[in-house]
């Protein structure tokens, strides 16, 4: 077995090799971009909002527990 230096390493090389084999329709990039910039920003804002809601809920539970402790 060789060192693998003849194998295509980049997506462009792989696409060209697929075209040469005549299998262009079957070609899929193994590492396609996951998010568009807008989607990434939206996801980060959603995550931040969820974290803030969790923090508020936990704070309310802690305060309620402190009030119960003071009543006893």
Secondary structure, 3 states (H helix, E strand, C coil): CCCCCCCCCCHHHHHHHHHHHCCHHHCCCCCCCCCCHHHHHHHHHHHHHHHHHHHHHHHHHHHHHHHHHHHC
